[in-house]
């Protein structure tokens, strides 16, 4: 009987020890081994913990983690969750100027980040030319960054299956998210908020500030339930045409889906899209005091289904060598609203058509705009 009790107790002890081994702890002033909450490791030991295959969760204890340089997240390849407890803040002295770097560089696969704040860091998460797959970023808040999440333009390695959920990026210099490079694909952005002016002034904004910017040969990008506002480009050394867009998709990017997304008060356009095979469903372009256009659509065929457009100050839709149709959509118009601006720089014939769509003028949904001319050539 005693032997059976001893064996059972030993088995329970092994289970408990194994459970403890799955978890590690880090603090801003830690100098322990990280094995227990009473002996947290330094943030500089994070890669040592990541390389331990028995560790599946690393808790960042509440505090301010001050940075003088970026932190590479690079060791190990098994899945690890990095979770901030209470108020975890990575902070630095980034001040919208060249030089200096801070934030986290993601250089390994199979990793999740949750509940982390960034303040005055150049980046939150940066992807460089490393093979990285299966990264999940959740519940992140950023103030005063250059670009909270940034994919370098020289990426040729496989970067895939990146999920960004519940990100709030406020007062960025260039973009809330910049996706670039030849190979990044299968990137999801959901339930997130981007505001270009929330914490910045004119001198702190890039000429081409953007909520979400997609460039290079990136593909298969999914954006859903996102809110973007106040992307007004800087004035200093920026030329006479002031820029600023909500979402930009450049010409080599393709297969981008934008669903249930609201964009407001972009200086040039809420949506500026050149990429091939772009899906627009349930989007709202609220325009605003500064907005020239709601949508600028280039070089492809576009369909916007169940969309809501509050006509901007200049024209609602600019089609450049593009054929555009709005299906089951609503346009809110004013006396001076001009719906269409058609431009042809090639042999393509630009056209904008409205199918089962309606126009709201002072609440009257039976209105027919007087300035429908120019929607077809």
ABEGO torsion letter per residue (X at the ends): XAAAAAAAAAAAAAAAAAAAAABBBBBAABABAGABAABBBBAAAAAAAAABAABABBBBBBEBBBBABBBBBABEABBBBBBBBEBBBBBBABAGBBEEBBEBBBABBGBBBBGBBBBGBABABBBBBBBBBGBBBBGBBBBGBABABBBBAABABBBBGBBBBGBBBBGBAABABBBBEAABBGBBBBGBBBBAAAABBAAABBAABBABBBBEABBGBBBBGBBBBGBBBBABGAEABBBEBABBBBAABBGBBBBGBBBBGBAABABBBABBGBBBBGBBBAEEAABABABBBBGBBBBBBGBBBBBBAABABBBBGBBBBBBGBBBBBBAABBABBBBBABABBBBBBBBGBBBBBGGBAABBBAAABGABX
